[in-house]
Amino acid sequence: MSRVAAAYPADRVSLREVGLRDGLQLVNAWPSTDEKREWLTREHAAGVRHFEVGSFLPASRMPQFADVRQMIDMVSGLDHARSAALALNERGLADAFETEVDEVVCVISATEEHSQANMRRSRVEAIDLVRMAARMRDERGHKAIVNAGIAMAFGCSITGKVDQAEVLRLAGGCIEAGADIVGIADTVGIAGPRQVAELSAAMARLSGGGVFIVHLHDTRGMGIANASAALDAGCRVLDGSLGGLGGCPFAPGATGNVVFEDLVFLCETKGFATGIDLDALAAVRSVPEHAMPKEKFYGAIARAGPPRMLDWRA
């Protein structure tokens, strides 16, 4: 069985909790390592298995991720849990492969302008970093999946429209460079369901029956509708963030991710078993809410709860 098939079986839906990474990018204060541990372990107890836990960046630049190695170790100590972390340069890759991280995430922007703003490198150079990640992984005999995420895949707040053919060209380039899995991101919440369905269907064809990731933001209230469209078009791996936290620091207008709790509810109502206890998951919100009292948290399930008078699972 391949690395990807073991992590993300194509016959079921896998939900990736990115709150501990993407969710903490734009905050002014963040949970302590002990509070992150509680967040992580309680989500795991609720049934969550995929955790993106930080970025390999200098602590002077992103102090909220200074404990990324500790977070990876925490995930390694949990049964059937998998960790992912971002690496944006060669030093980050080297640091990542010194840990037991299960997935190294590289970012490729759909537009040159965002690529320069986000990574200070061209898109060609970003794909070269994917190639370096795959080579470094193999040379070191590391277990990690190489994940290539295409930011601004549905439209860019810097340059505007993004051609779907260009996104697919970049996705193909990442696969050629050695990426095990490719994701498409609505970084600034521009897309609607039709656009998400079309690009997801094209990604399903490109992956030849394999899996790909859809990463959605709820900037304009379309996150859940877009997630539903992605599922209908063949996507089986989706990202979300507890309480809808998140946003890219280098993308004007970026706000939070699709709410993880609402995403679980969506999947279950559509007949995709997630293995996640929704009530237990929603209760975990108290940890980041206490740690970050000035942050705004979102979510319909947190507000109304799941239906109590009927069987809402399909």
N, C-alpha and C positions, 0 to 999 in steps of 0.2 A: 504494500500500500504506500502511495506517495505521501510526502510530508503534508501536502495540502489536503488530500483526501482524508488523512487521519485527523487533521484539525477541523476541516470544514466539509463534512460529508454532503455530497450533492443531493441526497434524497431528503434533506431536512433543512430547516431554517436555523442559522446561527446568528446570534445577536452579540455584537461587540460593544462593550461599555467603554466609551472613550472619555468619560467624565474626569477621570484622574489625569488625563493629558490635555485634550482639547478643551475640556471643561474649565481648566485652571489657567488657560493662556492669557485671558484678559482681566483677571481678577486683581484687585489691589491688595487683598490679603488671602491667605490660603490655609488649609488645614495643616496642623502639625503632622509629623510622621506617624505618631500614635493615633491621631484622628483618621489619617488615611488608612492605617491598619484596620481600624474599626469599620470604616466604610467598606473596605475590600472584603474583610472576613464576613461581614453581615450580608453583603451582596452574594458572596459565594454560598453562604448558608441558604439564601433564597433561591439558588439555582443558577446564578450567573457563572459562566465559565471562561469568557474571553474578556480580558482587561488590558486596555492601553494605558500604561501607567506613568508615562513621562517622556522626556526628550533628553538626548545626550548633547546638551549644550552647556557652555560655561555657566557656573552658578552666578557669576556676576551679571550675566545677561538674562537668565531665567532662574532665579533663586527658588521658585516653587518646585523645580525639578532637581534640586541638589541631592535629593534622596532617591533618585531613580534606581540606583543599584540595590538599595534596601527594598524598594518596592518589588523589584524583580525577584529577589530572594523570598519575599513574602508569598508571591504567587507560586513560586516553585514548591513551597511547603504545603500548598492546598491541593487536595485530590482533584485530578482531572481539570485543573485550571491552567490557562495559558496566558502568558504575558506578551505584550507588544510594546515597543518603544520606538520613538522617532530618531533618525540620524540624518543630519542635514549636510554633513561634510565628512572628509576622510578621517579626521580625528574622532568624530562621533561613531563612525563605523568600527574603528579600532577598539574604542571603549566598549561598544555594544558586544562585540565578539569576545570580550574578556568576561562576560557575564553568562548566565544561563537563560537569557532571554529567548523566548520561543518564536518571536517574529520581529524582524527589523523593518521599519517602515521608512521608505524613501519617498520624497515628494517631487513630482514633476508638474509644472504649471502648464495649463493649456495655452497661456499667452506669454510672450517674451517679457512684457512689462511686469506682470505679476511674478514671474520667475526671478527677475532682477531684484524686485522689491522684497521678495520673501527669502531668497537664497543667495542673492548676489552672484548668480551664475546663469548661463543660458540654458535653454531647454536641452540642447545637445549635451552640455556638460552635466545636466541633471541625469540624463539617461546614462551617461558614462559613470555616474556615481552608483546607479543600479548595477551596472556591469561590475564595478569594483566590489560592491557588496556581495554579489554572487561568487566572484572569484575568491574574495577573502574568506567567505563562509566555507567554501570547498577546500581551500588550502589549509584551513585550521580544523577541518573535520567537525565543524559546528553543526548543530541540529536545526538552526533557525530557518524559518520561512523568510524569503525576501518578498516584501510587499511594496508594490509601486502604486502610490496614490496620485491620481491626476486631479489637481486642484483647478477650480474655475471651469470644470468640464461642461457646465451648462450655460455659462455666461460670466463675464468678467466685469467687476465694478470699476476697473481702470480703463479697459478698452472697449467694453460692450459685447457685441455678439461673438460667439465662438462657434465655428463650423464643426458639426458633428464628425465630418470626415477627418478633420484635423485631430480630434480627440482619439478616434480609432487608429489613426496613423501613429500617434504617440503611444497608445496602448500596445500596438503591435511592436513598436520599437523597444518598449520595456520588456515584453516577452522575449524578443530576440536577444536582449541584453542579459537575460537570465532571471527575470522576475518570476516567482512562483505563482503569484496572484496579483491582479491589478484591480484597483478601485477607481471609481469615478465620484467626484465630490461636487455637490452644489454648495460651494464655499460661502456664498453670500445670499443663498436662498432666493435665487432668481427664477428657478424652473417651475413649471406646472406639470400636472400628471401626464399630458400627452408627450411632452418633451422627454420626461423621465422614462416613459414606456418605450419610446422609440430608441433612445440611446441604450437602455437596458437590453432590449431585444437584440440590438446590434452587438452589444458586448457578449450576450449569450452565444451568438453565432461565432464571434471571434474566439471565444474560449472553447469552442468545440464541445460543448456539453460539460465543461468544467465550471468552477465557481468564480465569481467576481464579486466585488464589494461595492455597495452603494452607500455613500456618506452624505447625509442630508442635513440642511439647516432650516430652521423654522422662521426665518426672518420675516416672511410675509404670510405666515399662517398656513402654508401648504405642505408642511413636513409630513404629516400623517397621510394625506391624500397622495403625495408623491411616493411614499413608502409602499402604499397599497398598489400603486401603478407599477412600481419596480417588481414587487412580488408577482403580480399578474404576468409580467413580461419575462419571468424566469430567474430573477435575482433570488439568491438563497443566503446571502450574507449582508446584514445591514448594521450600520453604526447608530448608536444613540448615546445620550448623556443624561445621567440622573438629574432630574429637575430642569432639563433643557439648558444647562450651562454650556458656555463655549463661544468660540469665535476666533478668527485668524487676526493677529495683530497687524498684519501687513495687507489686509483686504478692507478697503474703506466700506463701511456699512455692514460689516459682518456682525451677526449676533448669534444666539445660541443654536445648539444642535437640536434635532428632533428629540422630544422627551422620551427617555428610555422606557419609563413606565407605560406611557401611552403606546409606544411601539410594541411592547409585549402584549397589551390588550388587543391591538390591531391584529397581530399575528394569530393569536388564539381565536379571535372571532372569525378569521378567514380559514381556520382549520389547520394551522401550522402549530404543532405542539412545541413549546419553547422549553419546557421543564422548569420554568421560573414561577415561584409563588408570588403572585402580584401583590398581595397584601403585605407580605414580608419585605418585598422590594420597596414598596412605597414608604414603609416605615423607616428605611435607611436614610431617607431624606433628612431626618432629624440631625444626622451627623454633620453634613456640610452646612445645613442651615444654622446650626449652633456655632460652627467654626467660622462662618462667613455671614454674619447677621446683616450686613449691608448689601449683600448680593440679592438679586431678584431670581426667584425660582418659579418655574412654570409647570403646567400639566393639568389635564382634565381629570385624570384618575386621582391625583392628589386632591383635587377640589371636590369631586363628586363620588369617588370610589367606584369600584366595579359594581354592576347590577347585583342586588341581593335577592331579588324576587324571581329570578329565572336563571336557567342554565345558558350563560352567554358564550360558552365555548362552542364553536361550530362542530 
